[in-house]
């Protein structure tokens, strides 16, 4: 089967991968790079479990061709924390009971991190809209709202994270 | 040890705790079945039937076998592929692959294992199956008539009847004669499915010594273990089942499944590990969701609101296989025995086979249909008799320490508190029948089992003439690191049972959760627990865990006594110490006690178990629905209906659930909220559509699960009745909270626009048709008895 060679930047690291032309970002991160935190829930863009960030924007990994993201910065759940330091969203999801089975959680966290990086103080309606492309069958979303509020508040009072994030963005070509 | 159920001085229990595996979930580090990376792993693909009912004339696998990269092909003729299995020993009627006949569109016909996904897919597509079509039976009403070819070869009367249940207590007809009002109707339930986010996935692998390892997203590893042994014709000790993290189950991963058997068959043939990972269509075709049902009901009421009798008749569409269906057939009747006193009762249930993907157990198994019908009819009776819906439910509420007419033992119940608190929280008296046309509020109640008192295998039956093996066993190991390892086969599927086990062990030992690690994933390590279904785990495995911890504590108390010269029984465990209650200045650290206790014996080991007491009557079917304890609920839903379009929006749900004691309140709330979410989907949007036996919407775009935008504010209200036998007073919280939301929404729609709907989902089309029938502006009147 014919393969194409792609140069991808995933979680700040460069990768050269030989994949089918039809390979999606989801295929590459899970099956080639073995970053299994990104989940395959439907493979047709209906559940949001495969959400990753492409240049800071939430994208469905299963509907995005890997070839499309050459030259972009792809971030997966594995890059959300910095070393031992969990992202405020991660701590809040864990502490508020916003993750039950956890299968949809990485997708929600990536969607929410994109939301909060653009909209540090989202209204409840903005949160609801932002996560409406991600399905959760366990929580009824209720605990997620609490977790997102808590994380947003923490991120506003702890601006220390922001420079780190922006310096990483600068290295990777920036997010628009 | 004193009975600590009555105290409130807990250090761990009753406090919010993050799930012990939450950190793995939020970092993406948790391993679900599809995340395992195994050298030499092959991809398995199943060839599914395109016919609803047909004889298999020929399966031509020659092209697949000739393909490069194809390592194994199996059909129904493979050894083991035709062995009958099923979750219930009394109705084993499934096979790994269809042997001579396919019974639904999606039935497994053949399978391949290949080096990669593309080759496997191409190989599966190359397999040609020649069919000779048979007449499919798609309508459950026709299934009760003689069939040209019955679905099951053993059909005694030539029909597609699977299970018939007839029960009667008292005299329903006489009760109805003497009633002030009798109300009834036909309620219809569309098929709904679990729609967990993680598709089924399994990896099967024969180790070099010939031992079979099966890694599978399962709720009941033990039942899979048994079924796998039968199908593979291997002793159980030559099979190891591993249950990694599971991305939701809700009953949909609680059967042993054909794809699990197929993976093992392929692995045996290929001599390599094989993974079968479902796509979303596979998940819908595997189904085992809630049974589509036609439910006829009549309820009688005296003028003072007392329920006089209940008469119910259910026609239950089982699809192609038995699954949990015998239980379903009973539950549709017997689970209407609560939460109210029903002095006269009659039930007739028929489960039939049809040529559709099998139905099975789904959250709230067996209770959901009756609840919608009963709670709707109660509101109609209240209206006819001018009574208040809350008053009537309170009047009929089962009392604590009472017995139902079919001999269910009721111990704790918080129903009255649930009613009082939802009434207040929802500001019911300001709203009911008093809001403008188009806005409405409705009430629904419920109850559910905390596990089945009688297990489905006789090995675990408490009667001396059977096995008497406890339904839950938990082992606790404490070694020199003074960490506590908990072993159990209770399956954490996201509901938080690992955390519950850790809490039930940590509390008696007086240690923080950080000292406890829970290992529940492996049949090699864990003593048998019957698994995560029927809302049994907190009650049964929780009790077993607590008992194991108490047994371990006794060893530590003896060690503390040796170190201090004080009597062993004077020591309590608290704050990581063993403290002499008679003189708190005398204390031994947990670590020192462990070290001393290990003298001469090594690591401490302790066992705890749970076996339900013997309960119930001796009539046929007396065991069905028996539980050591029951949960209770009262829910209120508030809705807005657009009279132009019929579209309904649920704005709020107040959900009061009596869970005995909330071991981990945030988790209890999460279970309530998730149940409400799932119930709302069944109430308003979820519906597996069929055309000639073909599922039309086998994906999450066309099968409408509630998104964040659809889901209302959910106000969970945790009611604690402190159960006398539950661990620390706890009982179930995972399933009972689903059923009440459906009638609460239906009753709210009635309040809003005067339209009484009797079939789910309650779509805009149905509501609009109802509005046209009753006329716009038809706001119901406040019953005289409901005026406040």
Contacts between the chains, C-beta under 8 A, distances in Angstrom:
chain1	res1	chain2	res2	distance
A	1	B	118	6.3
A	20	B	118	7.6
A	34	B	37	5.9
A	35	B	28	7.8
A	36	B	28	7.3
A	36	B	31	7.3
A	36	B	34	7.6
A	36	B	35	3.9
A	36	B	37	7.7
A	37	B	27	7.0
A	37	B	28	2.0
A	37	B	29	6.8
A	38	B	28	7.0
A	39	B	32	7.4
A	39	B	197	7.4
A	39	B	198	7.2
A	39	B	247	7.3
A	40	B	34	6.7
A	40	B	199	7.7
A	40	B	277	7.8
A	41	B	197	4.7
A	41	B	198	6.8
A	41	B	199	7.0
A	41	B	247	7.8
A	41	B	280	7.7
A	41	B	700	8.0
A	42	B	199	7.8
A	42	B	279	7.8
A	42	B	280	4.5
A	42	B	699	6.9
A	42	B	700	5.4
A	43	B	279	6.0
A	43	B	280	7.0
A	44	B	280	6.8
A	44	B	699	6.4
A	44	B	701	7.3
A	46	B	280	7.5
A	46	B	699	6.2
A	46	B	700	4.0
A	46	B	701	4.6
A	47	B	197	5.9
A	47	B	700	5.5
A	49	B	197	5.7
A	76	B	28	7.3
A	77	B	27	6.9
A	77	B	28	3.7
A	78	B	27	7.5
A	78	B	28	5.7
A	80	B	27	7.5
A	81	B	27	6.2
A	86	B	23	7.8
A	86	B	26	7.1
A	86	B	27	7.3
A	89	B	26	7.9
A	90	B	26	4.1
A	90	B	27	6.4
A	91	B	26	7.7
A	93	B	22	7.5
A	93	B	25	7.9
A	93	B	26	4.9
A	94	B	18	4.8
A	94	B	19	7.3
A	94	B	22	3.7
A	94	B	23	6.0
A	94	B	25	7.4
A	94	B	26	5.0
A	95	B	18	5.2
A	95	B	22	7.8
A	96	B	666	7.1
A	97	B	16	7.8
A	97	B	18	7.4
A	97	B	19	7.3
A	97	B	666	4.2
A	97	B	667	6.0
A	97	B	669	7.1
A	97	B	670	4.7
A	99	B	19	7.2
A	99	B	22	5.7
A	99	B	25	4.4
A	99	B	26	5.7
A	100	B	19	7.7
A	100	B	248	7.7
A	100	B	494	4.2
A	100	B	495	6.7
A	100	B	496	7.1
A	100	B	670	5.9
A	100	B	674	6.7
A	101	B	25	7.9
A	101	B	196	7.2
A	101	B	197	7.1
A	101	B	198	7.0
A	101	B	245	7.6
A	101	B	246	6.5
A	101	B	247	4.8
A	101	B	248	4.3
A	101	B	493	6.3
A	101	B	494	2.6
A	102	B	21	7.4
A	102	B	22	7.7
A	102	B	24	7.3
A	102	B	25	2.9
A	102	B	26	7.6
A	102	B	30	5.7
A	102	B	245	6.5
A	102	B	247	7.1
A	102	B	494	6.4
A	103	B	32	6.5
A	103	B	196	7.6
A	103	B	197	4.4
A	103	B	198	4.3
A	103	B	245	7.9
A	103	B	247	2.9
A	103	B	248	6.4
A	103	B	494	7.6
A	104	B	197	4.7
A	104	B	247	7.7
A	105	B	25	5.0
A	105	B	26	5.9
A	105	B	28	7.9
A	106	B	28	4.6
A	109	B	26	6.5
A	127	B	708	7.9
A	128	B	708	4.9
A	128	B	709	5.8
A	129	B	708	8.0
A	129	B	709	6.9
A	131	B	708	4.9
A	132	B	707	4.8
A	132	B	708	4.9
A	132	B	709	4.6
A	133	B	707	7.8
A	134	B	708	7.7
A	135	B	195	8.0
A	135	B	197	6.3
A	135	B	700	6.4
A	135	B	705	5.7
A	135	B	707	6.6
A	136	B	197	7.2
A	137	B	194	7.5
A	137	B	195	5.7
A	137	B	196	5.5
A	137	B	197	5.6
A	137	B	248	5.2
A	137	B	250	7.2
A	137	B	674	7.4
A	137	B	677	7.6
A	137	B	678	7.1
A	137	B	705	6.7
A	138	B	248	5.9
A	138	B	494	5.4
A	138	B	670	7.3
A	138	B	674	4.8
A	139	B	670	5.8
A	139	B	673	6.0
A	139	B	674	5.6
A	139	B	677	7.4
A	140	B	673	3.7
A	140	B	674	5.2
A	140	B	675	8.0
A	140	B	676	5.7
A	140	B	677	3.4
A	140	B	706	8.0
A	140	B	711	5.7
A	140	B	714	5.4
A	141	B	677	7.4
A	141	B	708	4.6
A	141	B	711	5.3
A	142	B	669	7.7
A	142	B	670	7.9
A	142	B	673	4.3
A	142	B	711	7.8
A	142	B	713	7.9
A	142	B	714	5.0
A	142	B	716	7.7
A	143	B	666	7.4
A	143	B	669	7.4
A	143	B	670	5.8
A	143	B	673	6.9
A	144	B	708	7.8
